[in-house]
Amino acid sequence: MISANELKTRGVKAIEEALISEPEVSVSVRGQAKYVVMSHEHYQHLRECELEAALAESRADMATGRFVKCTVAEHIQALQKNQ
């Protein structure tokens, strides 16, 4: 964990050093973890995992029939009806 004070005084160097041993580092403000910092490569990896999970969920929905077929206009109408 990096404190906000350390980040202010040491800047990006504090982040770089912390990321040597961990893929993600928390930044604390007044002793509480408030932010998470990671490399761009690790962030991209997490985004890809998130997209893969969404795709798997969609495939499972399709396989079990949990979907509807309709036009865009019909879909909008259904959304407005449910408001």
C-alpha positions in Angstrom: 0.0 0.0 0.0 1.2 3.5 -0.8 0.1 6.5 1.3 -1.2 9.6 -0.5 1.6 11.5 1.2 4.3 9.1 -0.2 2.7 9.5 -3.6 2.8 13.3 -3.3 6.5 13.3 -2.3 7.8 10.4 -4.5 5.4 10.5 -7.4 5.4 7.8 -10.0 8.6 6.3 -8.6 6.6 5.1 -5.6 4.1 3.4 -7.8 6.8 1.8 -10.0 8.6 0.4 -7.0 5.4 -1.0 -5.4 4.4 -2.7 -8.7 7.6 -4.6 -8.9 6.3 -7.1 -6.4 2.5 -6.8 -6.8 0.2 -6.5 -9.9 -2.0 -4.0 -8.0 -1.2 -1.4 -5.3 -3.7 0.4 -3.1 -3.3 4.1 -2.4 -4.4 5.1 1.1 -5.8 8.4 2.2 -5.9 9.0 5.9 -5.1 5.3 6.5 -8.0 4.0 4.4 -7.5 2.3 1.0 -9.1 4.6 -1.5 -7.6 3.9 -4.9 -6.0 1.0 -6.8 -3.1 1.5 -9.2 -1.9 -1.0 -11.7 0.1 -1.2 -14.9 -1.8 -0.6 -18.2 -1.0 -4.2 -19.3 -2.6 -5.6 -16.1 -5.6 -3.3 -16.6 -6.0 -4.5 -20.2 -5.8 -8.1 -19.0 -8.6 -7.5 -16.4 -10.8 -5.8 -19.1 -10.3 -8.8 -21.4 -11.3 -11.2 -18.6 -14.4 -9.1 -17.9 -15.4 -9.2 -21.6 -14.7 -13.0 -21.8 -17.0 -13.4 -18.7 -19.8 -11.3 -20.4 -19.4 -13.4 -23.5 -19.7 -16.7 -21.6 -22.8 -15.4 -19.8 -24.4 -14.4 -23.1 -23.6 -17.8 -24.6 -25.1 -19.5 -21.6 -28.2 -17.4 -21.9 -28.5 -18.3 -25.6 -28.0 -22.0 -24.8 -30.8 -22.0 -22.2 -33.2 -19.8 -24.1 -33.0 -16.8 -21.8 -33.4 -14.2 -24.6 -36.0 -12.5 -26.7 -36.1 -11.7 -30.4 -37.6 -8.3 -31.3 -37.0 -5.2 -33.3 -35.3 -2.1 -31.8 -38.7 -0.3 -31.7 -40.3 -3.2 -29.9 -37.5 -3.3 -27.4 -37.7 0.4 -26.7 -41.5 0.1 -26.3 -41.0 -2.7 -23.8 -38.5 -0.6 -21.8 -40.8 2.3 -21.7 -43.7 0.1 -20.6 -41.5 -1.1 -17.6 -40.7 2.3 -16.3 
